[in-house]
């Protein structure tokens, strides 16, 4: 009987350790750098570390990139894949005025987004 309890605890700890490692690896695949538009939607892109992004900044999300933080689309249309956060299997079409959540993936078009929440305030909280 004791052997079964010890074996059960061993397997439980091992699975928790593996799940934690998988979550850490997923968190490390997040956005590290973001292209910020300091002079408005038509201005030049300035690459900055994600930590330098502030609320109200405009940033660019190209096809295939993750959305850096929560925000509102200022220009562009695309489909956004939120399956990692919501489990939704089909990308959702977004356009000017729609909100996007950080860590979702832009699939088709170029988006210019105004950051509304950054850091620990985002819906997809880091780490």
Secondary structure, DSSP 8 states (H G I E B T S, - for coil): -HHHHHHHHHHHHHHHHHHHHHHHHHHHTS--EEEEETT-TTS-EEEEEGGG--TT-EEEE-TT-B--SEEEEEE--EEEE-HHHH--SS-EEE-TT-EE-TT-EE-SS-EEEEEEE-GGGSSS---
